[in-house]
Amino acid sequence: MTDDEMLKEVRDQLEEAGGYIIANNYRVIEVKKQYSVVEADITKTSLNPLKIAHGGFIFGLADTAGGVAARTTNRNIVTLDASINYYKPAKGNKLKAVAHCDKDGKTVTFYTIDIFDEEDNKVASARMNYFYLD
């Protein structure tokens, strides 16, 4: 399957499933084997009381990017363990999460996801471990 075909398939699956990813306007921009880029607009509903991007919104974006990248193995996954470090408030109106595989095992796969703001500042970095269900 080509990268373009994989991207279309992922987008179609997410659109059909609806739910959290669609409700938060997370958009899959790029997909390759064990790699993805997912973007999201920072809107009024994604802000915390200080009027900056909510940590949960950023965490969800990271988990989505990692999950999309992990699913390119054509195996079903769930998040097993996750951690995130927040470095600075996001500037601008958009976030971009870039996920790549660090190690792929038989039952667990490990990903790093870096989150950037519109000015290309790294605002957070996450480590996500996914468990293969099959």
N, C-alpha and C positions, 0 to 999 in steps of 0.2 A: 504494500500500500504506500502511495506517495505521501509526502507531508501535506500537500493540499487536500488529498482525499481524507487523511486522518483529521485534519482541521475541520472539514465539513462534517464528518461523522461525529466528532466531539460536540460541535455546535448544535447539530440536530438532536443528539441525545440530551443535552442540557436543556434545550428549548422544550422538548417533549416532556422531560421530567418536571420542569417548572421549579417551584420551591425557592429555597434560600438563595441559591446562586443567581437566579433570574430576578428575584425580589430586590437584591442588592445591586443589580446592574453590573455584575461582574461579566466581562467579555473576554473570551479566549481569542487572542490575537495571533499566536503562533504555536505550533505543535510540531515536535520532532520526537524521535524515539527517546523516551525518558527525559524530556525537556518540554517546558511550556512557558509562554508569556501570557499573563492575564492582566487586564486593565480594569479600572473602576473609576467612575467619576465621584468626586467628593461632593455630596449634596447636603442639604439641610438635615436630612434623616440619617446621615452617616457621621454627624458631629457629636462630640461629647459636650457637657455643659460649658467648657472653656472655648467652644466654637472651633475646635481642631478635630481632625479625623479621629474617631473613637478607636481605641486599641482593639476592641472586638471586631470592628470593621476591617482593620488592617490584618488581624489574625485570621479572620475568615477568608480574606483575599489570599493570604499565604497558603492556607490549607487547601483552598480551591486550586491554586496553581500547582501545588505539589501533587494533589490527587489527580488532576488532569494528566500531569506528566507520568505518574505511576501507572495510570490506566492505559498508556500507550503500549504496555506489555501484553495487552489483551487478557489480563487477569483481573478479577474483582478484588478490590482492596477496601479496607477501612483504616482510619487513623488509629494507630496503636499508642503513640506517644508524641508529644509536641512541646516545643519551647520556643519562645520568641524574645528577642532583645529589641527594645525601642531606643533609637539613637537621638532622634530630634523630631519636632513637629513637622508635618508635611507642608510644603509651600505649593501654592497653586490649587488647581481644581481636579487633578487626576493623580492616580497612583498606578504603578506598574509593578507586578510581581514576576520575578524570573526564577524558575525552578529547574534544578538539575539534580540528577542522581549521583550520590556519592558512592553507594555500594548497593548492589542488588543481590539479595540472598534467596534461599529456597522458600522461606516463609515470611521474611521481613525485608523491606527495602527502605533505604535511607536517603533523604533528600535535604538539600539546603535551598532555601528560598530567600532571595534578597528583594526588598521592597524599596522602590524609588519614587520620589515625587516628580512633579512636572519640571523642576529645575535639575533633574537627574541626581539629586542628593539621596544617598542611601539613608532612609528613615527607620528601617528595621531589618532584622535578619532572623529567619526562623529555621529550626531543624525539625523536620517531620519524619516520623517513622510510620510506615504503613504495613499492615498485616495482610498477606494474601489469603483470601477466603477459600481458594480452591487448591 
